Amino acid sequence: MADFDRELDATGLNCPLPILRAKKALGDMERGQVLKIIATDQGSVKDFEAFSKQTHNPLLSSVEEAGKFVFMLQKS
């Protein structure tokens, strides 16, 4: 079983599109579910940290893998 409920591929998208797509995806999810986001925009690291604080959706992890940034965001 995967440790996330939905995956969002935001590779190739620049700020603010990864955040906007994540916000939309979270809107369709149930409380407690986890959204995995894959992005290539370096600015997305700070963006998702700020987004997590502003929306109170916990950022469970933020890692870089082979030039891609992978975030795990939980719907609050």
Z-matrix of the N, CA and C atoms (Angstrom, degrees):
N
C 1 1.467
C 2 1.524 1 109.85
N 3 1.311 2 116.00 1 138.32
C 4 1.465 3 121.15 2 -179.90
C 5 1.527 4 110.05 3 -74.20
N 6 1.327 5 116.07 4 156.06
C 7 1.463 6 119.47 5 179.09
C 8 1.529 7 111.19 6 -94.67
N 9 1.325 8 115.79 7 24.49
C 10 1.464 9 121.30 8 175.65
C 11 1.526 10 108.52 9 -148.74
N 12 1.322 11 115.52 10 159.63
C 13 1.468 12 120.77 11 -176.19
C 14 1.526 13 113.77 12 -99.99
N 15 1.322 14 115.57 13 -27.69
C 16 1.457 15 119.90 14 -179.24
C 17 1.524 16 109.03 15 -147.10
N 18 1.329 17 116.06 16 146.84
C 19 1.461 18 120.63 17 178.59
C 20 1.523 19 109.48 18 -117.23
N 21 1.332 20 114.93 19 137.04
C 22 1.461 21 121.70 20 178.70
C 23 1.525 22 107.95 21 -120.98
N 24 1.330 23 116.18 22 118.41
C 25 1.464 24 120.77 23 178.33
C 26 1.526 25 108.53 24 -95.04
N 27 1.340 26 115.73 25 106.51
C 28 1.465 27 120.85 26 179.91
C 29 1.529 28 110.45 27 -111.34
N 30 1.342 29 116.64 28 24.25
C 31 1.460 30 119.62 29 -180.00
C 32 1.516 31 110.06 30 -65.12
N 33 1.324 32 115.67 31 139.34
C 34 1.461 33 121.24 32 179.59
C 35 1.517 34 114.06 33 84.09
N 36 1.324 35 117.30 34 -7.40
C 37 1.463 36 120.69 35 -179.74
C 38 1.524 37 109.82 36 -94.88
N 39 1.322 38 116.11 37 140.21
C 40 1.460 39 120.86 38 178.33
C 41 1.525 40 110.26 39 -102.56
N 42 1.322 41 114.75 40 160.13
C 43 1.457 42 123.33 41 177.61
C 44 1.534 43 108.82 42 -50.24
N 45 1.308 44 119.49 43 135.73
C 46 1.467 45 128.25 44 6.31
C 47 1.528 46 113.79 45 -99.77
N 48 1.339 47 118.28 46 13.44
C 49 1.468 48 120.35 47 -173.17
C 50 1.531 49 114.58 48 -58.76
N 51 1.343 50 120.76 49 -42.36
C 52 1.475 51 117.91 50 178.32
C 53 1.532 52 112.54 51 -59.11
N 54 1.326 53 117.15 52 -39.86
C 55 1.465 54 121.37 53 178.91
C 56 1.527 55 110.57 54 -66.43
N 57 1.316 56 116.94 55 -45.26
C 58 1.464 57 120.92 56 -179.33
C 59 1.521 58 111.65 57 -62.38
N 60 1.337 59 116.86 58 -41.40
C 61 1.472 60 120.65 59 178.51
C 62 1.524 61 110.62 60 -67.27
N 63 1.343 62 116.21 61 -38.72
C 64 1.474 63 120.09 62 178.76
C 65 1.525 64 110.17 63 -65.12
N 66 1.331 65 116.27 64 -42.22
C 67 1.467 66 120.77 65 179.76
C 68 1.527 67 110.24 66 -60.14
N 69 1.331 68 116.11 67 -43.57
C 70 1.463 69 121.37 68 179.28
C 71 1.530 70 110.60 69 -64.26
N 72 1.327 71 116.98 70 -44.79
C 73 1.473 72 121.22 71 -179.58
C 74 1.523 73 110.68 72 -62.96
N 75 1.326 74 117.14 73 -43.19
C 76 1.467 75 120.96 74 179.76
C 77 1.527 76 110.94 75 -62.71
N 78 1.318 77 116.56 76 -32.87
C 79 1.457 78 121.24 77 179.77
C 80 1.520 79 113.02 78 -61.67
N 81 1.337 80 116.50 79 -26.42
C 82 1.467 81 122.15 80 -179.18
C 83 1.522 82 112.51 81 -94.53
N 84 1.342 83 116.86 82 0.92
C 85 1.459 84 120.51 83 -174.63
C 86 1.527 85 111.79 84 -103.59
N 87 1.331 86 114.95 85 161.71
C 88 1.462 87 121.88 86 178.55
C 89 1.522 88 110.02 87 -87.27
N 90 1.324 89 116.50 88 153.61
C 91 1.462 90 122.48 89 176.76
C 92 1.535 91 110.00 90 -55.56
N 93 1.336 92 116.05 91 132.86
C 94 1.465 93 120.63 92 178.88
C 95 1.524 94 114.06 93 93.17
N 96 1.329 95 117.29 94 -15.81
C 97 1.466 96 119.63 95 178.91
C 98 1.530 97 109.64 96 -73.46
N 99 1.336 98 115.47 97 157.00
C 100 1.465 99 121.74 98 -176.35
C 101 1.528 100 110.54 99 -114.59
N 102 1.335 101 114.51 100 131.39
C 103 1.465 102 122.44 101 177.56
C 104 1.522 103 108.35 102 -105.84
N 105 1.333 104 116.07 103 124.72
C 106 1.468 105 121.55 104 174.97
C 107 1.524 106 107.21 105 -96.63
N 108 1.338 107 116.28 106 125.83
C 109 1.461 108 121.09 107 -179.31
C 110 1.519 109 108.79 108 -117.79
N 111 1.320 110 116.53 109 131.47
C 112 1.459 111 121.67 110 176.08
C 113 1.519 112 106.91 111 -113.77
N 114 1.338 113 116.30 112 122.31
C 115 1.466 114 121.14 113 -177.47
C 116 1.529 115 110.00 114 -134.42
N 117 1.328 116 115.37 115 158.78
C 118 1.468 117 120.43 116 177.50
C 119 1.521 118 111.62 117 -115.79
N 120 1.319 119 117.60 118 -11.14
C 121 1.461 120 122.03 119 -179.67
C 122 1.528 121 109.51 120 -74.80
N 123 1.350 122 117.17 121 119.91
C 124 1.465 123 120.81 122 -178.86
C 125 1.520 124 112.28 123 -59.85
N 126 1.310 125 117.51 124 -31.00
C 127 1.456 126 122.05 125 179.05
C 128 1.525 127 112.97 126 -67.47
N 129 1.323 128 116.09 127 -16.18
C 130 1.464 129 119.32 128 -177.27
C 131 1.526 130 112.52 129 -65.77
N 132 1.337 131 118.26 130 -24.23
C 133 1.470 132 120.62 131 179.28
C 134 1.527 133 109.97 132 -61.06
N 135 1.338 134 116.03 133 -53.75
C 136 1.467 135 120.07 134 177.86
C 137 1.530 136 111.35 135 -67.08
N 138 1.332 137 116.16 136 -37.07
C 139 1.465 138 120.53 137 -179.65
C 140 1.524 139 111.70 138 -60.14
N 141 1.338 140 117.35 139 -45.82
C 142 1.457 141 120.05 140 -177.60
C 143 1.525 142 111.88 141 -72.48
N 144 1.331 143 117.55 142 -30.46
C 145 1.469 144 120.07 143 174.81
C 146 1.529 145 109.22 144 -63.78
N 147 1.328 146 116.47 145 -45.50
C 148 1.469 147 121.24 146 179.67
C 149 1.528 148 110.82 147 -67.05
N 150 1.335 149 116.44 148 -42.71
C 151 1.464 150 121.48 149 -180.00
C 152 1.534 151 110.28 150 -60.22
N 153 1.322 152 116.25 151 -41.86
C 154 1.461 153 121.72 152 179.78
C 155 1.530 154 110.58 153 -61.33
N 156 1.330 155 116.51 154 -45.26
C 157 1.464 156 120.92 155 -179.94
C 158 1.529 157 111.62 156 -65.70
N 159 1.334 158 116.20 157 -43.55
C 160 1.468 159 120.69 158 -176.53
C 161 1.522 160 112.65 159 -68.94
N 162 1.329 161 116.99 160 -35.86
C 163 1.468 162 120.63 161 -174.49
C 164 1.524 163 112.22 162 -99.76
N 165 1.324 164 117.54 163 -7.01
C 166 1.472 165 123.27 164 -178.35
C 167 1.521 166 112.17 165 61.73
N 168 1.339 167 116.86 166 26.27
C 169 1.462 168 121.81 167 171.24
C 170 1.529 169 105.93 168 -94.76
N 171 1.344 170 118.51 169 112.13
C 172 1.467 171 120.45 170 -174.80
C 173 1.535 172 113.78 171 -59.18
N 174 1.331 173 115.58 172 132.27
C 175 1.464 174 121.99 173 173.59
C 176 1.523 175 105.70 174 -88.54
N 177 1.326 176 116.01 175 103.15
C 178 1.460 177 121.29 176 -174.30
C 179 1.523 178 112.27 177 -74.35
N 180 1.325 179 116.29 178 -35.36
C 181 1.460 180 119.77 179 177.41
C 182 1.516 181 110.76 180 -158.54
N 183 1.323 182 113.81 181 155.80
C 184 1.461 183 122.22 182 179.66
C 185 1.521 184 106.09 183 -147.29
N 186 1.331 185 117.39 184 106.72
C 187 1.464 186 121.54 185 -177.66
C 188 1.522 187 110.69 186 -131.82
N 189 1.326 188 114.41 187 156.43
C 190 1.462 189 120.14 188 175.32
C 191 1.517 190 107.91 189 -108.29
N 192 1.321 191 116.47 190 128.47
C 193 1.460 192 122.27 191 179.66
C 194 1.520 193 108.74 192 -131.85
N 195 1.312 194 116.75 193 113.57
C 196 1.473 195 122.23 194 175.61
C 197 1.527 196 112.60 195 51.21
N 198 1.335 197 116.78 196 46.52
C 199 1.455 198 120.76 197 176.87
C 200 1.515 199 114.79 198 80.89
N 201 1.322 200 116.23 199 2.24
C 202 1.468 201 120.56 200 177.16
C 203 1.526 202 108.20 201 -115.16
N 204 1.315 203 115.15 202 147.96
C 205 1.461 204 121.40 203 178.99
C 206 1.524 205 108.24 204 -103.99
N 207 1.323 206 115.22 205 129.14
C 208 1.469 207 120.44 206 -178.03
C 209 1.525 208 108.78 207 -118.13
N 210 1.318 209 115.10 208 123.92
C 211 1.466 210 121.44 209 -177.83
C 212 1.523 211 108.86 210 -119.13
N 213 1.324 212 115.51 211 143.03
C 214 1.464 213 121.91 212 173.01
C 215 1.523 214 106.32 213 -117.19
N 216 1.312 215 115.62 214 114.58
C 217 1.458 216 121.92 215 -176.01
C 218 1.524 217 108.66 216 -119.02
N 219 1.325 218 115.95 217 128.98
C 220 1.460 219 120.07 218 -179.44
C 221 1.519 220 111.03 219 -100.44
N 222 1.324 221 115.94 220 133.80
C 223 1.462 222 120.18 221 177.97
C 224 1.524 223 109.39 222 -72.72
N 225 1.334 224 115.82 223 127.03
C 226 1.469 225 119.25 224 -179.07
C 227 1.512 226 111.21 225 -92.43
